[in-house]
Amino acid sequence: MTNRVAVVTGAYGGIGRAVCDVLELLLPTRRLGHEFDVTRPPYGLVCDVLICCHAAFSDAKFREVIGVDLIGTYNVCLSVLPHMLEQHYGRIVTFSSIRAHAPRPGQAAYAAAKSGVEGLTRALAVEYGPQGILVNCVAPGAVLTPRTTENIRRGIVSEEELKARTPTGRLTTPEEVARVVAWLVSEECHVNGQVVVVDGGWSISG
């Protein structure tokens, strides 16, 4: 990735920060943009690579979760597409979750939003693939982020149960997710419209 500009939303989150760190290793420089509200109507962002790591707060209500996680992702994608179409090149990575397919009780909004993100990813990949724009989605499992740590502390999830179900016997690190993202946005990648699950095998373990 030479002379490419990347925009990462949610860069202060656990995964977003790891993505920024990994991309900094791959790029000679990293450009930081101004803060913006993903729920507002789209406006022009000039970049070659978009990585949507933003997420609603864990205690957000249904409409807010849909607004940030799904509509916000759509808004940001619309914002970068004009420049990508102009140069006939682009890489977009959205974020879903294994909870889109295996939600816990009380996760209706989260599961709905993330399922929508996966559908949005496939639709954008079909529509813009002919213009040289690849759109993919990463669906992490239990990642050792501050949010996961807090959920374990509050008893919302059990670290022991998560590890027991995962064939590798451990949780995923943010850096491991970030390295998958780095591959998806690389110029050598020819993957398009896919949901890449990064969970150590949790989702395939009975």
Secondary structure, DSSP 8 states (H G I E B T S, - for coil): --S--EEEETTTSHHHHHHHHHHHHHSS---------TTS-------SEEEE-----TT--HHHHIIIIIIHHHHHHHHHHHHHHHHT-EEEEEE--GGGTS--TT-HHHHHHHHHHHHHHHHHHHHHGGGTEEEEEEEE-SB-SHHHHHHHHTTSS-HHHHHHHSTTSS-B-HHHHHHHHHHHTSTT----S-EEEESTTGGG--
